[in-house]
C-alpha cells in the first residue's frame, strides 16, 4: 500500500521541521490529551502522530506499549487523514475498500475502528493527527467526534506554544549575539578613541559629546624632527620611508608614555608631545628632558646599526620649551587633541634652531632642570619671528645622579633631588 501524499508535501514537511518536535521525549501535556481522547471516545487506544517523509512517529500514545514509537508511513491510516482537512471516521476498517487490505487490519494488531483529525497549523499544513482506534467495529457518537476535533485543536495549540518558545529563544539568542557584537564594537570604539585621545579627554567626550578647552599655566612642549629629511626621502622608496618613520615614531610613543608625556601628533617627519596635561603635574620639565635623552639614545643605537649596514643616518634634533598653553579637542568627525599658545611656537623654534643628535632647551626649561642636568649655554640664538633667544643644549644627567657613566639613566639620588624640586615626582616606569 502506497502512502497518500498531500499536494503541499514539501512545504508541509518544512513546517513540521520548524517545530523541532520529532524524536523528542514524552510530555505530560500531550499524554493528557491522548488519555482524555481515549476516555471520551471509549476506545482502548489514542495517539498523537506526526508524519515525516518515511514514518508516522508517535509523540504520545495511550493504550500502546512504551517502546512503540511509530510505524512506516505507508502502513499508517493517518497518512490518508492528513490529505484532508476534517475528521476521517471509519467505524469498520474491514468494510472500507481504502483500508481493508492494510497490514495492520488484516494482521496484528487487527485494527477495526478508526477516527482521526488532522493537526492543521495556522498556515494550513497538516502536521499529523490525533486519532483513536478500536480493535472491534465502533460507531462514535456525534459528541465524541466533536471532542476529537476540539482536542486536536489543543494539540495544535501545544505545538504553536512550542514553536513560539523556540522563536523566542532564537530571538533572545540573536539579541544576546547583537549585544555581544555591540559590546565588542563599543570596546573597539573605546580603544580607538583612547588611542587618539588622552584617557581623561576621551571620558569627557563620551560623557558630554564635547571637550571644553582648558588653560594650563605650565606645560612642556617637545618638538622633534629629522635633520636633512628631504635628502633622505630621495634615497628611500615611499613604503620604506613610511615603514622607517613608523618604527621610529612607535618607539618614541613608548618612551613618551613611560615618561608621562602625551603624544599629540606627527606632521611628516616631525613628532610632537607634551608633558603636564591633561593630568596636571609639576614634574613635566624633568619628564620631558629624560624622555628627550631616551629618544636620542634610541636613535643613536639605530644609527649605529644602520652605519654597520652602510645605510644613511637619521639625525634627530629635539627642542623643548615650558610655558602656558590652551588644550582641547578640535574637529567633529576626526578628533584631534591639540595645544595652542606661544609656548608651542617657542618649542618649535627650539627644535628648528637645534642640531642633529642634540636636545635644545629654552631658558624656561633650562632654569627649571639645571640642578639635575649638565647644561651647555649656547647664548642668544636668532629665532624666526622671535629675534635672539637664550638657548641651551641638554648634555647629560649630573654626575652622582646617574647610574651609568654616560649620564643617561637617573638613579635613586636623582629621584630624591627631583622630588625636592617637583613635589610628587616619581621615576619613569
C-alpha positions as CSV (number, residue, x, y, z in Angstrom):
1,X,0.0,0.0,0.0
2,X,1.4,3.3,-1.0
3,X,1.2,6.2,1.4
4,X,-1.1,9.1,0.5
5,X,0.8,12.3,-0.1
6,X,-0.7,15.8,0.4
7,X,-0.4,18.2,-2.5
8,X,1.7,20.6,-0.4
9,X,4.0,17.9,0.9
10,X,7.3,19.8,0.6
11,X,6.1,22.9,2.4
12,X,4.3,20.7,4.9
13,X,7.5,18.9,5.8
14,X,9.3,22.2,6.2
15,X,6.5,23.4,8.5
16,X,6.8,20.2,10.6
17,X,10.5,20.6,11.0
18,X,10.1,24.2,12.2
19,X,8.6,22.8,15.4
20,X,11.7,20.6,16.1
21,X,9.5,18.1,17.9
22,X,10.3,14.8,16.1
23,X,12.1,12.3,18.3
24,X,11.6,14.3,21.5
25,X,10.7,12.8,24.8
26,X,7.2,12.3,26.0
27,X,5.5,15.3,27.5
28,X,2.6,15.4,30.0
29,X,0.6,18.0,28.1
30,X,0.3,15.6,25.1
31,X,-0.2,12.5,27.2
32,X,-3.1,14.0,29.0
33,X,-4.8,14.8,25.7
34,X,-4.5,11.3,24.4
35,X,-5.7,9.9,27.7
36,X,-8.7,12.2,27.6
37,X,-9.5,11.3,23.9
38,X,-9.5,7.6,24.7
39,X,-11.7,8.1,27.7
40,X,-14.2,10.3,25.9
41,X,-14.4,8.1,22.8
42,X,-14.5,4.9,24.9
43,X,-11.6,3.5,22.8
44,X,-8.6,1.4,24.1
45,X,-6.0,3.4,22.1
46,X,-5.4,7.1,21.3
47,X,-2.3,8.5,19.7
48,X,-0.8,11.8,18.6
49,X,1.2,11.1,15.4
50,X,3.5,13.4,13.4
51,X,4.2,12.3,9.8
52,X,7.5,13.0,8.1
53,X,8.9,11.6,4.9
54,X,9.0,7.9,5.9
55,X,7.1,7.4,9.2
56,X,4.2,8.1,11.4
57,X,6.1,9.0,14.6
58,X,4.1,8.9,17.8
59,X,4.6,11.9,20.1
60,X,2.0,10.4,22.6
61,X,0.3,7.1,22.8
62,X,-2.4,5.8,25.2
63,X,-3.0,2.1,25.4
64,X,0.1,1.1,23.5
65,X,3.5,-0.3,24.7
66,X,6.0,2.3,25.9
67,X,8.6,1.1,23.3
68,X,6.1,1.7,20.4
69,X,7.3,4.8,18.7
70,X,5.6,4.7,15.3
71,X,5.2,2.8,12.1
72,X,6.2,3.1,8.4
73,X,4.2,5.9,6.7
74,X,2.8,3.6,4.0
75,X,1.1,1.4,6.7
76,X,-0.4,4.3,8.6
77,X,-4.1,5.1,8.1
78,X,-3.2,8.6,9.3
79,X,-1.4,9.2,6.0
80,X,-4.8,9.4,4.4
81,X,-6.1,11.6,7.2
82,X,-3.5,14.4,6.6
83,X,-4.6,14.6,2.9
84,X,-7.9,16.1,4.1
85,X,-8.9,18.9,6.4
86,X,-11.5,17.2,8.6
87,X,-12.2,14.1,10.6
88,X,-11.7,10.8,9.0
89,X,-14.1,8.4,10.7
90,X,-14.2,4.7,9.8
91,X,-16.4,2.6,12.0
92,X,-15.3,-0.7,10.4
93,X,-11.9,-0.7,8.6
94,X,-12.6,-4.2,7.1
95,X,-15.6,-2.8,5.3
96,X,-13.8,0.2,3.8
97,X,-12.0,-0.5,0.5
98,X,-9.3,2.0,1.3
99,X,-8.1,0.2,4.4
100,X,-9.4,-3.4,4.2
101,X,-6.0,-4.6,2.9
102,X,-3.9,-2.7,5.4
103,X,-1.4,-5.0,7.1
104,X,-2.5,-3.6,10.5
105,X,-6.1,-4.5,9.7
106,X,-5.5,-8.0,8.1
107,X,-2.9,-8.9,10.7
108,X,-1.8,-7.9,14.3
109,X,-2.9,-5.7,16.0
110,X,-6.1,-6.3,13.9
111,X,-7.4,-2.7,13.9
112,X,-11.2,-2.4,13.3
113,X,-12.3,1.2,14.0
114,X,-10.6,4.5,13.4
115,X,-11.3,8.2,14.0
116,X,-8.6,10.7,13.2
117,X,-8.4,14.5,13.0
118,X,-5.6,16.2,11.1
119,X,-3.4,18.5,13.1
120,X,-3.6,21.6,10.9
121,X,-1.4,24.5,11.9
122,X,-2.3,28.2,11.4
123,X,-0.6,28.1,8.0
124,X,-2.8,25.3,6.9
125,X,-0.4,22.4,6.9
126,X,-1.5,19.0,8.3
127,X,1.5,18.0,10.5
128,X,0.0,14.8,11.7
129,X,-3.1,13.5,13.5
130,X,-4.9,12.9,16.8
131,X,-6.7,9.6,16.4
132,X,-8.5,7.0,18.4
133,X,-8.7,3.3,17.4
134,X,-10.5,0.2,18.5
135,X,-10.0,-3.5,17.9
136,X,-13.6,-4.0,17.1
137,X,-16.1,-2.1,15.0
138,X,-17.1,1.1,16.8
139,X,-19.6,3.8,15.8
140,X,-18.7,7.0,17.6
141,X,-21.4,9.4,18.8
142,X,-21.5,12.9,17.5
143,X,-20.3,14.3,20.8
144,X,-17.3,12.0,20.7
145,X,-16.2,13.0,17.2
146,X,-16.6,16.7,18.2
147,X,-14.4,16.1,21.2
148,X,-11.7,14.7,18.9
149,X,-11.9,17.9,16.8
150,X,-11.5,20.1,19.9
151,X,-8.7,18.0,21.4
152,X,-6.9,18.1,18.1
153,X,-7.0,21.9,18.3
154,X,-5.5,21.7,21.7
155,X,-2.6,19.6,20.3
156,X,-2.1,22.3,17.7
157,X,-2.1,24.9,20.4
158,X,0.6,23.0,22.3
159,X,2.7,22.8,19.1
160,X,2.3,26.5,18.5
161,X,3.3,27.2,22.0
162,X,6.4,25.1,21.4
163,X,7.2,27.0,18.2
164,X,6.7,30.3,19.9
165,X,9.1,29.4,22.7
166,X,11.7,28.3,20.2
167,X,11.2,31.5,18.2
168,X,11.5,33.5,21.4
169,X,14.7,31.6,22.3
170,X,16.1,32.2,18.9
171,X,15.3,35.9,19.2
172,X,16.8,36.0,22.6
173,X,19.9,34.3,21.2
174,X,20.0,36.8,18.3
175,X,19.6,39.7,20.8
176,X,22.4,38.3,23.0
177,X,24.6,37.9,19.9
178,X,23.7,41.5,18.9
179,X,24.5,42.7,22.5
180,X,27.8,40.9,22.4
181,X,28.7,42.3,19.0
182,X,27.6,45.8,20.1
183,X,29.7,45.5,23.2
184,X,32.6,44.4,21.0
185,X,32.1,47.3,18.7
186,X,31.8,49.7,21.7
187,X,35.0,48.2,23.1
188,X,36.8,48.7,19.8
189,X,35.5,52.2,19.5
190,X,36.6,53.0,23.0
191,X,40.1,51.6,22.4
192,X,40.3,53.6,19.2
193,X,39.1,56.7,21.0
194,X,41.6,56.2,23.8
195,X,44.4,55.7,21.2
196,X,43.5,59.0,19.6
197,X,42.8,61.0,22.8
198,X,44.1,61.0,26.4
199,X,42.0,58.9,28.7
200,X,40.5,61.8,30.7
201,X,39.7,63.7,27.5
202,X,38.1,60.6,25.9
203,X,35.9,60.1,29.0
204,X,34.8,63.8,28.9
205,X,34.0,63.4,25.2
206,X,31.9,60.2,25.8
207,X,30.0,61.8,28.7
208,X,29.4,65.3,27.2
209,X,29.9,64.8,23.5
210,X,32.3,67.7,23.7
211,X,35.5,68.7,25.4
212,X,35.8,72.2,27.0
213,X,39.2,73.8,26.2
214,X,41.3,74.1,29.3
215,X,44.1,76.5,30.2
216,X,47.3,75.1,31.7
217,X,49.6,77.5,33.5
218,X,52.7,75.5,32.5
219,X,53.3,72.6,30.2
220,X,56.5,71.4,28.5
221,X,56.2,71.0,24.7
222,X,58.6,68.8,22.8
223,X,59.2,69.0,19.0
224,X,61.5,66.6,17.2
225,X,62.3,66.2,13.5
226,X,65.0,64.6,11.4
227,X,67.7,66.8,10.0
228,X,68.1,66.6,6.3
229,X,64.9,64.7,5.9
230,X,64.4,65.9,2.3
231,X,67.6,64.2,1.2
232,X,66.6,61.0,3.0
233,X,63.3,60.9,1.0
234,X,65.3,61.0,-2.2
235,X,67.1,57.8,-1.3
236,X,64.3,55.7,0.0
237,X,61.2,54.3,-1.7
238,X,57.9,55.6,-0.3
239,X,57.0,52.4,1.5
240,X,60.4,52.0,3.0
241,X,60.3,55.6,4.2
242,X,56.9,55.2,5.9
243,X,57.9,51.9,7.5
244,X,61.1,53.6,8.9
245,X,59.1,56.5,10.3
246,X,56.6,54.1,11.8
247,X,59.3,52.2,13.5
248,X,60.9,55.3,15.0
249,X,57.7,57.1,16.0
250,X,56.3,53.9,17.6
251,X,59.5,53.8,19.8
252,X,59.0,57.5,20.6
253,X,55.4,56.8,21.6
254,X,56.6,54.1,24.1
255,X,59.3,56.4,25.6
256,X,56.8,59.4,25.9
257,X,54.3,57.1,27.6
258,X,56.9,55.9,30.1
259,X,57.8,59.5,31.0
260,X,54.2,60.7,31.4
261,X,54.2,62.7,28.2
262,X,51.1,62.9,25.9
263,X,51.8,62.3,22.2
264,X,49.8,64.8,20.2
265,X,50.6,64.3,16.6
266,X,53.1,63.7,13.8
267,X,53.5,66.0,10.8
268,X,55.6,64.5,8.1
269,X,58.9,63.8,9.9
270,X,58.0,66.0,12.9
271,X,57.0,64.5,16.2
272,X,55.2,66.5,18.9
273,X,54.3,65.6,22.5
274,X,53.7,67.5,25.7
275,X,54.0,67.0,29.4
276,X,51.9,68.3,32.2
277,X,48.5,67.7,30.7
278,X,45.7,66.7,30.5
279,X,46.5,65.3,34.0
280,X,48.3,68.2,35.7
281,X,51.7,67.5,37.2
282,X,54.6,69.7,38.2
283,X,57.4,67.4,37.0
284,X,56.8,67.8,33.3
285,X,60.1,69.7,32.6
286,X,62.3,66.9,34.0
287,X,60.0,64.3,32.4
288,X,60.5,65.9,29.0
289,X,64.2,66.1,29.5
290,X,64.6,62.4,30.4
291,X,62.3,61.4,27.5
292,X,64.4,63.5,25.1
293,X,67.6,61.8,26.3
294,X,66.0,58.4,26.0
295,X,64.8,59.2,22.4
296,X,68.3,60.3,21.4
297,X,69.8,57.2,22.9
298,X,67.4,55.1,20.9
299,X,68.3,56.9,17.7
300,X,72.0,56.5,18.5
301,X,71.5,52.7,18.7
302,X,69.5,52.7,15.4
303,X,72.1,54.8,13.6
304,X,74.9,52.5,14.9
305,X,73.2,49.5,13.3
306,X,72.5,51.5,10.1
307,X,76.1,52.5,9.8
308,X,77.3,48.9,10.0
309,X,75.0,48.2,7.1
310,X,76.2,51.3,5.3
311,X,72.8,52.8,5.4
312,X,72.1,56.6,5.8
313,X,71.8,58.1,9.3
314,X,68.7,59.6,10.7
315,X,69.8,62.5,12.8
316,X,67.1,63.8,15.2
317,X,67.0,67.2,16.7
318,X,64.8,68.0,19.6
319,X,63.5,71.3,21.1
320,X,61.8,71.8,24.5
321,X,60.0,74.8,25.9
322,X,57.9,75.3,29.1
323,X,55.1,77.8,29.2
324,X,51.3,78.3,29.4
325,X,49.0,76.6,26.8
326,X,45.4,76.1,26.0
327,X,44.5,72.4,25.2
328,X,41.3,70.9,23.8
329,X,39.7,68.8,21.0
330,X,39.2,70.2,17.6
331,X,37.1,68.6,14.8
332,X,33.7,66.9,14.7
333,X,34.4,63.9,12.5
334,X,38.1,63.3,13.2
335,X,39.0,64.3,16.7
336,X,42.4,65.8,17.4
337,X,43.6,66.7,20.9
338,X,46.0,69.7,20.5
339,X,47.6,72.6,22.3
340,X,47.8,76.3,21.4
341,X,49.8,79.2,22.6
342,X,53.1,81.0,22.3
343,X,54.7,78.1,24.2
344,X,54.1,75.9,21.2
345,X,55.7,78.3,18.8
346,X,58.7,78.7,21.1
347,X,59.2,74.9,21.3
348,X,59.1,74.8,17.5
349,X,61.8,77.5,17.4
350,X,63.9,75.5,19.8
351,X,63.7,72.5,17.5
352,X,64.4,74.4,14.3
353,X,67.4,76.1,15.9
354,X,68.8,72.9,17.3
355,X,71.3,70.4,15.9
356,X,71.1,66.8,14.9
357,X,71.6,64.5,17.9
358,X,71.2,67.3,20.5
359,X,68.4,68.5,22.7
360,X,67.9,72.3,22.6
361,X,66.3,73.9,25.6
362,X,64.6,77.2,26.1
363,X,65.6,79.3,29.1
364,X,62.4,78.4,30.8
365,X,63.2,74.7,30.7
366,X,66.9,75.2,31.5
367,X,66.3,77.2,34.6
368,X,63.8,74.6,35.9
369,X,66.0,71.5,35.4
370,X,69.6,72.9,35.9
371,X,70.0,71.3,39.4
372,X,69.6,67.9,37.8
373,X,71.3,68.1,34.4
374,X,74.5,69.4,32.9
375,X,73.5,72.2,30.5
376,X,75.6,73.9,27.9
377,X,74.8,77.6,27.4
378,X,74.6,78.5,23.7
379,X,74.0,82.2,24.2
380,X,71.3,84.1,22.3
381,X,70.3,82.4,19.0
382,X,68.2,84.1,16.3
383,X,64.8,82.5,16.1
384,X,62.3,83.2,13.3
385,X,59.9,86.0,14.2
386,X,61.2,86.0,17.7
387,X,64.6,87.6,17.5
388,X,67.6,86.3,19.5
389,X,66.6,83.9,22.3
390,X,68.7,82.3,25.0
391,X,69.2,78.6,24.2
392,X,70.9,75.7,25.9
393,X,72.0,72.2,25.0
394,X,70.9,69.4,27.4
395,X,74.1,67.4,27.8
396,X,73.6,64.7,30.4
397,X,72.4,63.9,33.9
398,X,74.7,65.4,36.5
399,X,77.4,63.1,37.9
400,X,76.3,61.4,41.1
401,X,72.6,61.5,39.9
402,X,73.1,58.9,37.1
403,X,73.5,55.2,37.4
404,X,75.6,55.0,34.2
405,X,78.8,56.7,33.1
406,X,77.2,58.4,30.1
407,X,74.7,60.2,32.4
408,X,71.7,58.9,30.6
409,X,69.9,56.9,33.3
410,X,68.7,58.5,36.6
411,X,69.4,56.8,39.9
412,X,67.7,57.0,43.3
413,X,69.6,60.2,44.2
414,X,68.2,61.8,41.0
415,X,64.6,60.8,42.1
416,X,65.2,62.2,45.5
417,X,66.5,65.6,44.2
418,X,63.8,65.8,41.6
419,X,61.1,65.3,44.3
420,X,62.5,68.3,46.1
421,X,62.2,70.5,43.1
422,X,58.9,68.9,41.8
423,X,56.8,67.6,44.7
424,X,55.1,64.3,43.7
425,X,57.8,63.4,41.2
426,X,58.2,59.7,40.5
427,X,60.8,57.9,38.5
428,X,59.8,56.7,35.0
429,X,58.0,53.4,34.8
